[in-house]
Amino acid sequence: MIYDNENNKNIDYQNGNSFDNNSPANPSTPVFRNSPFYYSESLKKKKSKKGFNLFQVILIAVLSSILGGGVVFLAFQVVAPAIQPDVDRCFDRILAPSGLSSNAPGNQELTSYKIEIEKTDSPVVWIAKKVSPSIVGIRVTARVQNFLFGEQQSTGGGSGIIIREDGYILTNYHVIEYAYDSSANTVAKNAKIEVFLLDQKDKPYTAEIVGVDWRTDLAVIKIDATNLPAAELGDSDKIEVGELAVAIGNPASADMEFMGTVTAGIISGLDRTIMSESGYEFKLIQTDAAINPGNSGGALVNSEGKVIGVNSIKIVATGYEGIGFAIPINTARKVAEDLIEHKYVPGRPYIGIKVDSDFDESMARYYRVPVGVLVREVIPFSGAYKAGIKVGDIITKCEGKAVKNLQELNAIKNNYKPGDVIKLEVYRNGQYMEVEVELTEERLTFEQ
């Protein structure tokens, strides 16, 4: 007898009877002695029978052994092979929810699955092991002129990426800027560039400058070494927002104390336009991976361990949290190839002037002159020199379009190629004049 909650009855399953809980026949505590759900054990002694002798007992035992062995032999030879597939399928169904399988192919799949999980569970570890040997520390020592204390020695640090096994290293221009002699496209006489490999921190190499491109903030240097671990370069045109991004470099230390630092984040944005101090726009990759001073020139790496960007922080405003930028590797690769082959980036149009970047609308109002691009220097024998442009001239228009700063002038000029002629409107001593300038190919570092 058990209790039926739905119908409020005790049911006697043994006899097929039911009792209402309100009936006097219903006991206060249910008793299940007559129900199959109630377990009762009793033992009755049976009278022993006599008449069996020892021979009969032995005969019965022998016959039982023979019969039992035959049954077992038949089961192994006939029954077991017949039911084995059904047994395997049964065990597979039982074990399937836990991802296990009793057959050999299943065990192989399980092993592969575990390996994949172990690999993707901490991909940054794998990336760091693969890429870190290709990232170098760079220390620049130079003597700079101080307004108050005269010439002093200055030391700075940065990072670089080994791009060829024979010693070519890609970095940011601003990392080596103070050691660069623009007149000779080489290391200045009073400066030195040292390169540190991850496994040889106590034996730095002295580096030479191959070429620089200040427009993209890139430079290539070279050390006298072979069989270096060159980094694998990826395709920055194929990355997407949200992908894993790992930054590797040498943050905040010229003595290489934190060399090989690894930080991780994601790709936060693509084609971010950042304006440099020199008036040129950069199309950069945005990431929230920590990029600190000294990381400049290091690598931004994807989940495949391929370099997708060159970390750069000089052109990033301070005071922001989790916003770093890197030069896309497709841009950097092309610039590096040009610098190695030509020592400069060929095909760029060039006017032949240096400008005063401090001149703006407020200064123009103060001096009561038109706003535009103030010429600070004219390069001898350039297109501007031949056109008669002079120091102090203010370029107000280019090809009939008003220009208020170097950025706007470059945006128009860069639509043309070396050999083309452009028209400039120039303000000089209260007068406007129009001049024609034949563009040449830019080769020197700071010329426009």
Backbone hydrogen bonds, N-H to C=O, Kabsch-Sander energy under -0.5 kcal/mol:
donor,donor_aa,acceptor,acceptor_aa,energy
2,I,11,I,-2.1
4,D,9,K,-4.8
5,N,3,Y,-0.8
8,N,4,D,-0.9
9,K,4,D,-1.8
10,N,19,F,-2.0
11,I,2,I,-3.7
12,D,17,N,-3.6
13,Y,11,I,-1.0
16,G,12,D,-1.5
17,N,12,D,-1.0
19,F,10,N,-2.6
21,N,8,N,-1.1
23,S,20,D,-2.1
26,N,23,S,-1.7
35,S,32,F,-1.5
38,Y,35,S,-1.7
57,V,53,N,-1.6
58,I,54,L,-2.1
59,L,55,F,-2.5
60,I,56,Q,-2.4
61,A,57,V,-2.0
62,V,58,I,-2.3
63,L,59,L,-2.3
64,S,60,I,-2.1
65,S,61,A,-2.0
66,I,62,V,-2.3
67,L,63,L,-2.5
68,G,64,S,-2.8
69,G,65,S,-2.6
70,G,66,I,-2.0
71,V,67,L,-1.9
72,V,68,G,-2.2
73,F,69,G,-2.6
74,L,70,G,-2.4
75,A,71,V,-2.0
76,F,72,V,-2.1
77,Q,73,F,-2.2
78,V,74,L,-2.2
79,V,74,L,-1.1
80,A,75,A,-3.0
82,A,78,V,-1.0
83,I,79,V,-1.8
84,Q,80,A,-1.4
87,V,83,I,-2.1
88,D,84,Q,-2.6
89,R,85,P,-2.4
90,C,86,D,-2.0
91,F,87,V,-2.5
92,D,88,D,-2.6
93,R,89,R,-2.3
94,I,90,C,-2.0
95,L,91,F,-2.7
96,A,92,D,-1.7
98,S,95,L,-1.2
99,G,96,A,-2.4
100,L,95,L,-1.5
107,N,103,N,-1.5
108,Q,104,A,-1.8
109,E,105,P,-2.2
110,L,106,G,-2.1
111,T,107,N,-2.0
112,S,108,Q,-2.2
113,Y,109,E,-2.4
114,K,110,L,-2.2
115,I,111,T,-2.1
116,E,112,S,-2.3
117,I,113,Y,-2.2
118,E,114,K,-2.5
119,K,115,I,-2.0
120,T,116,E,-2.5
121,D,117,I,-1.9
122,S,118,E,-0.6
125,V,122,S,-0.9
126,W,122,S,-1.0
127,I,123,P,-2.6
128,A,124,V,-2.9
129,K,125,V,-2.1
130,K,126,W,-1.8
131,V,127,I,-2.9
132,S,128,A,-2.0
134,S,131,V,-2.3
135,I,132,S,-1.8
136,V,134,S,-0.5
136,V,160,G,-2.2
137,G,196,F,-2.3
138,I,158,G,-2.4
139,R,194,E,-2.5
140,V,156,G,-2.6
141,T,192,K,-2.7
142,A,154,S,-2.7
143,R,190,N,-0.8
144,V,142,A,-0.6
144,V,152,Q,-3.0
146,N,144,V,-0.6
146,N,150,G,-3.0
150,G,146,N,-1.8
152,Q,144,V,-3.2
154,S,142,A,-4.0
156,G,140,V,-2.5
158,G,138,I,-2.1
159,S,296,S,-2.5
160,G,136,V,-1.7
161,I,170,L,-2.7
162,I,134,S,-2.8
163,I,161,I,-0.6
163,I,168,Y,-2.2
164,R,168,Y,-1.3
167,G,164,R,-1.4
169,I,221,I,-3.0
170,L,161,I,-2.9
171,T,219,A,-2.5
173,Y,217,D,-0.7
175,V,172,N,-0.7
176,I,172,N,-0.8
176,I,173,Y,-1.0
177,E,173,Y,-0.8
179,A,176,I,-1.9
180,Y,177,E,-1.5
181,D,186,T,-3.3
182,S,180,Y,-0.7
184,A,181,D,-0.9
185,N,181,D,-1.4
186,T,181,D,-1.4
188,A,179,A,-2.5
191,A,188,A,-1.6
192,K,141,T,-2.5
194,E,139,R,-3.0
195,V,205,Y,-2.9
196,F,137,G,-3.0
197,L,200,Q,-0.6
200,Q,197,L,-1.5
203,K,200,Q,-1.6
205,Y,195,V,-2.9
207,A,193,I,-2.9
208,E,222,K,-2.4
210,V,208,E,-0.5
210,V,220,V,-2.6
211,G,220,V,-1.5
213,D,218,L,-3.1
216,T,213,D,-0.7
217,D,213,D,-0.7
218,L,213,D,-2.1
219,A,171,T,-2.2
220,V,211,G,-2.6
221,I,169,I,-2.5
222,K,208,E,-2.4
223,I,167,G,-1.8
225,A,223,I,-1.6
228,L,165,E,-2.0
230,A,228,L,-1.5
231,A,162,I,-3.0
233,L,231,A,-0.6
234,G,307,V,-3.0
236,S,234,G,-0.5
238,K,235,D,-1.5
239,I,236,S,-0.6
242,G,267,I,-2.6
243,E,240,E,-1.7
245,A,265,G,-2.3
246,V,301,V,-2.4
247,A,263,T,-2.8
248,I,299,A,-2.3
249,G,261,T,-1.9
250,N,294,G,-0.9
252,A,293,P,-5.9
253,S,250,N,-0.7
256,M,253,S,-0.7
259,M,256,M,-1.1
260,G,249,G,-0.7
261,T,249,G,-1.8
261,T,258,F,-1.0
263,T,247,A,-2.5
265,G,245,A,-2.8
267,I,243,E,-2.2
268,S,266,I,-0.7
268,S,286,Q,-2.2
269,G,286,Q,-1.7
272,R,284,L,-2.7
274,I,272,R,-0.6
274,I,282,F,-2.3
276,S,280,Y,-2.8
279,G,276,S,-1.6
282,F,274,I,-2.6
284,L,272,R,-2.7
284,L,282,F,-0.7
285,I,326,A,-3.0
286,Q,269,G,-2.6
287,T,324,G,-2.4
288,D,266,I,-1.3
292,N,290,A,-0.5
295,N,292,N,-2.9
297,G,311,N,-3.0
298,G,295,N,-2.7
299,A,248,I,-1.5
300,L,309,G,-2.6
301,V,246,V,-3.1
301,V,299,A,-0.5
302,N,306,K,-2.3
305,G,302,N,-1.8
307,V,232,E,-2.8
308,I,300,L,-3.2
309,G,300,L,-1.4
310,V,327,I,-2.3
311,N,298,G,-2.0
311,N,309,G,-0.6
312,S,325,F,-2.3
316,V,313,I,-1.6
322,G,320,Y,-0.5
324,G,287,T,-2.8
324,G,322,G,-0.5
325,F,312,S,-0.6
326,A,285,I,-1.9
327,I,310,V,-2.9
329,I,308,I,-2.1
331,T,328,P,-0.6
332,A,328,P,-2.2
333,R,329,I,-3.1
334,K,330,N,-1.4
335,V,331,T,-2.1
336,A,332,A,-2.8
337,E,333,R,-2.4
338,D,334,K,-2.0
339,L,335,V,-2.6
340,I,336,A,-2.4
341,E,337,E,-2.1
342,H,338,D,-3.5
343,K,338,D,-0.7
343,K,339,L,-1.1
344,Y,338,D,-0.7
348,R,345,V,-0.6
350,Y,440,T,-1.4
351,I,448,Q,-1.3
354,K,377,E,-2.8
356,D,374,L,-2.2
357,S,355,V,-0.9
359,F,356,D,-1.2
364,A,360,D,-2.3
365,R,361,E,-2.3
366,Y,362,S,-2.0
367,Y,363,M,-2.5
368,R,364,A,-0.6
369,V,364,A,-2.4
373,V,395,I,-2.2
374,L,372,G,-0.6
375,V,373,V,-0.5
375,V,393,D,-2.9
376,R,354,K,-2.9
377,E,354,K,-2.1
379,I,352,G,-2.5
382,S,379,I,-1.7
384,A,351,I,-2.2
386,K,382,S,-2.4
387,A,383,G,-1.6
388,G,384,A,-0.5
388,G,385,Y,-1.0
389,I,384,A,-2.1
392,G,375,V,-2.4
393,D,390,K,-1.8
394,I,427,Y,-2.0
395,I,373,V,-2.7
395,I,393,D,-0.5
396,T,394,I,-0.7
396,T,425,E,-2.4
397,K,425,E,-1.3
398,C,401,K,-2.4
399,E,423,K,-3.2
401,K,398,C,-1.6
403,V,396,T,-2.5
409,L,405,N,-1.7
410,N,406,L,-2.9
411,A,407,Q,-2.1
412,I,408,E,-1.2
413,K,409,L,-2.6
414,N,410,N,-2.8
415,N,412,I,-1.6
416,Y,413,K,-2.0
419,G,439,L,-3.1
420,D,417,K,-2.3
422,I,437,V,-2.5
424,L,435,V,-2.9
425,E,397,K,-2.1
426,V,424,L,-0.5
426,V,433,M,-3.4
427,Y,394,I,-2.9
428,R,426,V,-0.5
428,R,431,Q,-3.2
431,Q,428,R,-1.8
433,M,426,V,-2.4
435,V,424,L,-2.8
437,V,422,I,-2.9
439,L,420,D,-3.1
439,L,437,V,-0.6
440,T,350,Y,-2.2
442,E,348,R,-2.6
447,E,444,L,-0.9
448,Q,353,I,-2.1
